[in-house]
Amino acid sequence: MRRLLLLALLCGACSDKNEAPESVTPAARESRGTDHLLLRVRRAGGTGRVNVFPNLDSAVWVVDEVPSIARILAFDQQLGTIAFVDAKGLPGRLDLRETDVSTATRAKLTSLSSANGTDIFGVTAKGEVTRLNPVAADWKFAPPVPARGVFAQPNGDLIVAGDRGAQTILWKLRPPTETVDDSTVLPLSGRGVSTQVGDRVYFTVDSGLVGVKARDLSPVGAVKFASSVTALAPTPSGDRLYVATSEREIAVVDRYSERITARIAVPTAPSDLRMDALGRYLIARFPASDSVWVIAIGTNRLIGALATEWETDLPALTPDGNIALLGAKDVTFVNPETLELKKTVASGAKDFWYFFAWDGFRPRARGIDDPVTFADDSTFEDSVSRSVPPPPGDPTTRSSGTGTVPAPAARTPAAEAYSVSFAALLSEEKARELSTTISVDGVAAHVVATNTAGSPIYRVIMGPYPTREEAEKVGRASRREYWVYEGAP
């Protein structure tokens, strides 16, 4: 009998082995990684829109009065801010949560750099290094000799470069302290580039390349070339460095052996290089005409040439693996392997394009912002008392001369609820100021404090409401930018 029972249990387990538990299945269905997004702003400045790529017809985020963007510095995944440099050379931020655009400073800075989209570093006219932060006080560092370049690192460190005679001096420190942790001396160098993973910084020197480890500024082996270096682009992992010289080739430098391991022959010396953010392809700019070469990173194979104009944003690799090419009027998508035209975006050339990934436009899971509470003798309530329905006649709506607007639902953790969010700010004062300006049918918005990655966030919301439809109705009645998420504040 025991053997039969054991076999029955085993058979039951085998029949269900491919089925997730009921409580896990919904979460698994909702887990799909970050969304691929596309920011488009008129090159002359104006309205900015974010689309969920590849859907370019409807926008999930819109903001007015965006300046002409020259280049993107970085994106902050936690706070939802995009740091950029405008056409006048001024740094600014696009706040995707607050639906706002701001200029970080109107002081003229050079060598602007950011690793997280929030902290922006630059060099002043006096050669001092300054940090611009939307909440914390601005920070400055005066190196022993005037700085000429800064390299913000993903771990919060900052590498500063300055020239003294025939030498380039590097300092490493960690803002907001002004204490120099490490320093080193290199031959007089030119252009510098930091690897995406932030473990090395490379500099061009006369007919060569030198590098340092970002951890302690210890030097790595120098690489010699037959002619001067004109452009360089590291892979996202930093394992290889693609270097263009005045010769008709692109050299591939291995970061472990610190030697040239491959050479890619090209018809003429390229004037610039652009690496795919996912490390799939390299785009080399043809210097004499509006065209580029496409190189497969996996095999170092020159695939072919494509006609395109060259700007700081385009050409670029799209999240679905195509190349977005910039024409006189349109933007076209081309398969990088076959060079086959896949799609044309009419009048797309009028916009600045920036591809990025984020999950901040999704509805938040129910209860994600609920604080943890512990019952004691004075506040304990059992589950039966919590589940008792409200007495008859308990109001669920409020009426006004303009119509009926639903009142916030009673807070019952087990019930489905939806909240309307207007902004997520770092400043409690700004959040409370904003909440006083938002009111729907006599019901004012309120501020809820949450914590994200160790940083306090103050959210301006209304609700919760029992259905998404009622929450959407309140959002539209507010005449403000808003988004609805699932859950009670």
Secondary structure, 3 states (H helix, E strand, C coil): CHHHHHHHHHHHHHHCCCCCCCCCHHHHHHCCCCEEEEEEEECCCEEEEEEECCCCCCCCEEEEEECCEEEEEEEECCCCEEEEEECCCCEEEEECCCCEEEECCCCCCEEEECCCCCCEEEECCCCCEEEECCCCCCEEECCCCCEEEEEECCCCCEEEEEEECCEEEEEEECCCCCCEEEEEEEECCCCEEECCCCCEEEEEECCEEEEEECCCCCEEEEEECCCCEEEEEECCCCCEEEEEECCCEEEEEECCCCEEEEEEECCCCCCEEEECCCCCEEEEECCCCCEEEEEECCCCEEEEEEECECCCCCCEECCCCCEEEECCCCEEEECCCCCCEEEEECCHHHEEEEEEEECCCCCCCCCCCCCCCCCCCCCCCCHHHHHCCCCCCCCCEEEECCEEEECCCCCCCCCCCEEEEEEEECCHHHHHHHHCCCEECCEECEEEEEEECCEEEEEEEEEEECCHHHHHHHHHHHCCCCEEEECCC
